Amino acid sequence: WLPLAEADEPLAHLDSAPRIAVFPSRAGAECVAVIKGSVRGREGVPVRVHSECLFGDAFGSERCQCGPQLQSFLRDVVGATETPCAVLLYLRGHEGKGIGLANKLRAYSLQDGPEQLAEGEANLRLGFRPDCRRYGSARAALRELGVSSVVLYTSNPQKAVGLGSLVAGVVPWESSARRWANTRVPRNSRRSTGLGAATRAYSSTFGAPALLTVGSLATLGAIASRGPRPRTLHQLRAFPETEEERLRLDQEAREGMELHMRRIEELAQKGNTRAAKTAWKWHVRKKIWDYLEDNDLADNPRPVHHRIPNFKGSSEAGARLADLPEFKDASVIKVNPDTPQKAVRIAAMQQQKTLYVPQPRLRTGFFSRLSPGSVPPQRNAWAATPGGMKQLAEPLTLADRTRID
C-alpha cells in the first residue's frame, strides 16, 4: 500500500512544512496524509480522519462543521509546538457520507423539505445506506506509515471502529464554530439510527459539545472537573443507552429498515440494476416474516417484521444445544444477543462457559463477557437479557484479545 506521491508542503498555521503523501484506495479515491514529525513506531499518535466535504472545507458552509473541524485540528494539534508528531488523513470520495456530491445536494433538499428528514433518512430515501463510508484506506495508510497506535480526534465513533485495533484512545473533537450545529444538527441527528448517538453521548458526558484543543488548559480543566476524559473506547462508551433509549433506537432501526426496503423495491421496479440485486433478499425476508405471523409461529416481541424473529420453540432448540458434544467440549462461546438465542446464553452460563455477546450499537463496548462463576445461578436468566448483560458483564474493546471455541 505504498504512497502514489510524496512532497513537503508549507501550510498555514504551521511553522514547518509537513510531509504530504497520497495513498491509493480500492474505491478509486485517494487518501491524503498530512504528516508532522516522525510517526514510525510511535504510540498514541494524534490522528484525525477527515471525510471530504467540498461545501464545508472549501466554501465555508454553515450546514456542517467540517471546515472548522479540519482547520482546528491543523491549527491546534498539528500546529501546536508541544505536539511532536500528528497525522491528518483526508479521505476523498466521502461526500455526503459516501453518496457523492450530486446526491448530497439531493439529500439536502430532502432534509430541508416538508418532511424534515434526518441525514441518514434522506440517504435511505435516495436508495443508499445511511452511511456509505469505508475506512480501509485510512487504516492501510497508517499501517504503511508505521504508526503503532493512534489517539483519534473525532465526533464519530464509526471512524474508531473503522481503524480497528490501531485506536488506543478517542478524543471528542468539535470546532469552536458551533453556531449551526447547536441549531441544525440536533434536528438531523434526532432520528438518525445510531449515528447521532455519539453526539448525544458526548453532550451527556461533558454537559456540552466537547471542545478539546491541545493548548487550551482552561478547556481541559473544565472538562476534567466534570469527570475523567475518555481515553479509550472502553471508557468512551459511545452509546451509554438507557433502557428507554435502547427500545427507541431499536424501533428507529426497524423503521429505517422498512423505509430502506420500500425504497429498494421502488428502485428495482424502475429498472435500477443495483437495487434489483438487493431486492430479492428483502422479498425473501418478507415472505418469512409474513409466514411466521400468518401461522402464529412467533413469540413476543410481535410483529416479527424488520426484526430477528423470536420463533416458537427457540427456547427448546437453544436448550438442546447443551447436549451436543461440541457445546460440552467448548470453553469459550460467542452467542448473539437476539431473543431467540437467550436459551443458548443461559445454557452457556449453566455449563460454566466463558460467554461472549456482541453489543448492537456498541452500547456497552464491542463485546460483553461473562466469566464462569461471575453470575449466581439464580440470576442466569436476567444476565442473558440486554439489561442484565449491561449490568453484570465485562465490556471489551478492540484492544482486547480472546479466542472463541
Backbone hydrogen bonds, N-H to C=O, Kabsch-Sander energy under -0.5 kcal/mol:
donor,donor_aa,acceptor,acceptor_aa,energy
4,L,22,V,-3.7
5,A,22,V,-1.0
7,A,20,I,-2.0
9,E,18,P,-2.3
14,L,11,L,-1.4
19,R,35,I,-2.3
20,I,7,A,-3.4
21,A,33,A,-2.4
22,V,5,A,-2.4
23,F,21,A,-0.6
23,F,31,C,-3.3
28,G,25,S,-1.6
31,C,23,F,-2.4
32,V,30,E,-0.5
32,V,90,Y,-2.7
33,A,21,A,-3.3
33,A,31,C,-0.5
34,V,88,L,-3.1
35,I,19,R,-3.1
35,I,33,A,-0.6
36,K,34,V,-0.5
36,K,86,A,-3.0
37,G,35,I,-0.5
39,V,37,G,-0.6
41,G,146,G,-3.5
42,R,39,V,-2.1
45,V,149,S,-2.2
47,V,151,V,-2.4
48,R,87,V,-1.7
50,H,48,R,-0.7
50,H,89,L,-3.5
51,S,49,V,-0.5
52,E,91,L,-2.6
57,D,53,C,-3.3
58,A,54,L,-2.2
59,F,54,L,-1.3
61,S,55,F,-2.6
69,Q,65,Q,-2.8
70,L,66,C,-2.3
71,Q,67,G,-2.6
72,S,68,P,-2.7
73,F,69,Q,-2.1
74,L,70,L,-2.1
75,R,71,Q,-2.7
76,D,72,S,-3.4
77,V,73,F,-1.7
78,V,73,F,-2.5
79,G,74,L,-1.6
80,A,77,V,-0.7
83,T,80,A,-1.6
86,A,36,K,-1.6
87,V,46,P,-2.4
88,L,34,V,-2.4
89,L,48,R,-3.0
89,L,87,V,-0.5
90,Y,32,V,-3.5
90,Y,88,L,-0.6
91,L,50,H,-2.9
91,L,89,L,-0.7
92,R,30,E,-2.0
92,R,90,Y,-0.8
94,H,91,L,-0.6
97,K,94,H,-1.3
98,G,94,H,-0.8
99,I,95,E,-1.1
100,G,95,E,-1.9
104,K,100,G,-1.9
105,L,101,L,-1.7
106,R,102,A,-1.9
107,A,103,N,-2.5
108,Y,104,K,-2.1
109,S,105,L,-1.9
110,L,106,R,-1.6
111,Q,107,A,-2.3
112,D,108,Y,-2.4
113,G,109,S,-0.8
116,Q,113,G,-1.3
117,L,110,L,-1.4
119,E,188,N,-0.6
122,A,118,A,-2.6
123,N,119,E,-2.1
124,L,120,G,-2.0
125,R,121,E,-2.5
126,L,122,A,-1.3
127,G,124,L,-1.9
128,F,123,N,-2.6
132,C,97,K,-2.8
139,R,135,Y,-2.2
140,A,136,G,-2.5
141,A,137,S,-2.3
142,L,138,A,-2.2
143,R,139,R,-2.0
144,E,140,A,-2.4
145,L,141,A,-2.1
146,G,142,L,-0.6
146,G,143,R,-1.1
147,V,142,L,-2.0
148,S,42,R,-1.9
149,S,42,R,-1.3
150,V,166,L,-2.7
151,V,45,V,-2.0
152,L,150,V,-0.6
152,L,169,G,-2.7
153,Y,47,V,-3.0
154,T,152,L,-0.8
154,T,171,V,-1.8
159,K,156,N,-1.5
160,A,156,N,-0.7
161,V,157,P,-2.0
162,G,158,Q,-2.2
163,L,159,K,-1.7
164,G,160,A,-0.9
164,G,161,V,-0.6
166,L,163,L,-1.4
167,V,164,G,-1.8
168,A,150,V,-3.1
168,A,166,L,-0.6
169,G,150,V,-1.2
171,V,152,L,-3.0
173,W,154,T,-0.6
174,E,172,P,-0.5
178,R,176,S,-1.3
182,N,178,R,-2.5
183,T,180,W,-1.3
184,R,180,W,-3.7
185,V,180,W,-0.7
187,R,184,R,-0.7
188,N,184,R,-1.5
189,S,185,V,-2.4
190,R,186,P,-1.6
192,S,189,S,-1.1
193,T,191,R,-0.6
195,L,193,T,-2.1
196,G,192,S,-1.1
197,A,194,G,-1.1
198,A,194,G,-0.5
198,A,195,L,-0.5
200,R,196,G,-1.6
201,A,197,A,-2.6
202,Y,198,A,-2.8
203,S,199,T,-2.2
204,S,200,R,-2.4
205,T,201,A,-2.2
206,F,202,Y,-3.0
207,G,203,S,-2.1
213,T,211,L,-0.5
216,S,213,T,-1.4
217,L,215,G,-1.2
220,L,216,S,-2.2
221,G,217,L,-2.7
222,A,218,A,-2.3
223,I,219,T,-2.3
224,A,220,L,-2.6
225,S,221,G,-1.8
226,R,222,A,-0.5
226,R,223,I,-1.3
227,G,224,A,-1.3
236,L,232,T,-2.5
237,R,233,L,-1.8
239,F,362,L,-0.7
241,E,239,F,-2.2
246,R,242,T,-2.6
247,L,243,E,-2.3
248,R,244,E,-2.1
249,L,245,E,-3.0
250,D,246,R,-2.3
251,Q,247,L,-2.1
252,E,248,R,-2.4
253,A,249,L,-2.3
254,R,250,D,-2.0
255,E,251,Q,-2.5
256,G,252,E,-2.8
257,M,253,A,-2.2
258,E,254,R,-2.4
259,L,255,E,-2.6
260,H,256,G,-2.5
261,M,257,M,-2.5
262,R,258,E,-2.4
263,R,259,L,-2.2
264,I,260,H,-2.6
265,E,261,M,-2.3
266,E,262,R,-2.3
267,L,263,R,-2.5
268,A,264,I,-2.5
269,Q,265,E,-2.1
270,K,266,E,-1.1
271,G,268,A,-1.5
272,N,267,L,-2.5
273,T,271,G,-0.7
276,A,272,N,-2.2
277,K,273,T,-1.7
278,T,274,R,-0.8
278,T,275,A,-0.6
279,A,275,A,-2.4
280,W,276,A,-0.8
281,K,278,T,-1.0
282,W,278,T,-1.1
283,H,279,A,-2.3
284,V,280,W,-2.4
285,R,281,K,-2.4
286,K,282,W,-2.5
287,K,283,H,-1.9
288,I,284,V,-2.1
289,W,285,R,-2.9
290,D,286,K,-3.0
291,Y,287,K,-2.3
292,L,288,I,-2.5
293,E,289,W,-2.2
294,D,290,D,-3.3
295,N,291,Y,-1.9
296,D,293,E,-1.3
297,L,292,L,-2.9
298,A,292,L,-0.5
299,D,310,N,-3.3
307,R,304,V,-1.3
311,F,309,P,-1.3
312,K,297,L,-3.2
314,S,311,F,-1.8
317,A,313,G,-2.6
318,G,314,S,-2.7
319,A,315,S,-2.5
320,R,316,E,-1.7
321,L,317,A,-0.6
321,L,318,G,-1.0
322,A,319,A,-1.3
323,D,320,R,-1.6
324,L,321,L,-1.7
328,K,324,L,-2.3
329,D,325,P,-2.5
330,A,326,E,-1.0
333,I,354,T,-2.9
335,V,333,I,-0.5
335,V,356,Y,-2.6
341,Q,338,D,-1.4
342,K,339,T,-2.1
345,R,341,Q,-1.8
346,I,342,K,-2.3
347,A,343,A,-2.4
348,A,344,V,-2.2
349,M,345,R,-1.9
350,Q,346,I,-2.7
351,Q,347,A,-1.9
352,Q,349,M,-1.6
353,K,348,A,-2.9
354,T,331,S,-3.0
355,L,353,K,-0.6
355,L,370,L,-2.7
356,Y,333,I,-2.8
357,V,368,S,-2.4
359,Q,366,F,-1.8
362,L,359,Q,-1.9
363,R,360,P,-1.7
364,T,365,G,-0.6
365,G,362,L,-1.3
366,F,396,L,-2.6
367,F,396,L,-0.7
368,S,357,V,-2.4
369,R,394,E,-2.4
370,L,355,L,-2.5
371,S,369,R,-0.5
374,S,371,S,-2.2
379,R,376,P,-2.6
380,N,377,P,-1.5
383,A,379,R,-2.8
384,A,380,N,-1.5
385,T,382,W,-1.8
388,G,382,W,-0.6
389,M,385,T,-2.8
390,K,386,P,-2.1
391,Q,387,G,-1.7
392,L,388,G,-2.9
393,A,389,M,-1.9
394,E,369,R,-2.8
396,L,367,F,-2.8
400,D,397,T,-1.1
405,D,332,V,-2.0
405,D,403,R,-0.5
